[in-house]
Amino acid sequence: NAGVMQNPRHLVRRRGQEARLRCSPMKGHSHVYWYRQLPEEGLKFMVYLQKENIIDESGMPKERFSAEFPKEGPSILRIQQVVRGDSAAYFCASSVNNSPLHFGNGTRLTVT
Amino acid sequence: GESVGLHLPTLSVQEGDNSIINCAYSNSASDYFIWYKQESGKGPQFIIDIRSNMDKRQGQRVTVLLNKTVKHLSLQIAATQPGDSAVYFCAESRPTGNQFYFGTGTSLTVIP
C-alpha cells in the first residue's frame, strides 16, 4: 500500500518562474494538507483540501500561491512568479476523517 | 533527559537513557494529539496518538502523557537508541475542522 507520494523531490526554479508541486494521497484518503517548512523550523500549515474543494486556506499567502485537488489526479500546489523567500520544503499529508496525517517526503524548492 | 519543546528546542541524551520531550498546546478545545518524528530529509512519521478522553497511552518503547488541566503533552522514549535521533513534533486537533496544528519541535540527539 503506497504512502503519500510527492514529486518532484527537488525542484530548482529561477526567480519569476512557476513551481508546480504534486501530491498523490494514500489510497482511500480524501483529505489533503499542504505544509511548508523552513530549515530548523516547524511545519507551517498552508491549505486543507478535500476532493474538488478548498476547506481551509488560511495559511496560504494571498498572492501567487494556489492549490487544487481535482476529482481525478494528484493535488497540485502552484507558486507563480517565485521569489527567493519561497525556497523551502513543502510537505503534503493525507488522511481520512478523525485519523492521523500521513506525510510524504516533501518537495524541496530552491529559487535561484 | 527532559526538555520543554517551546523553550529548549534541543535535547541530548546518552544511549540507553530515557528521554522525555514536552509540548504545551494552546487550545483547551483540542481533543486529539499526535507525536511525529522527522528524520533529516524525510517527512514527519507518525509515532503515537492520544485522544482527550485518555491520560496515557503506550506503544513500543514510547509513552504519551496528556495533562488537560495544564494543556501539556509529553512523549517518553524508553532506552533511547541512536536511531531515535530526530526532530519530534506534537500536533493538536480540534473537534471541528479536521485541522492539525504543529508545535515548534524538539531536536533529540542520542550520544552513543
Interface residues (C-beta under 8 A of the other chain):
Chain A: V4 H31 Y33 Y35 E41 G42 L43 K44 F45 Y48 I55 D56 F91 A93 S95 N97 N98 P100 L101 H102 F103 G104 N105 G106
Chain B: Y32 I34 Y36 G41 K42 G43 P44 Q45 F46 D49 F89 A91 G97 N98 Q99 F100 Y101 F102 G103 T104 G105
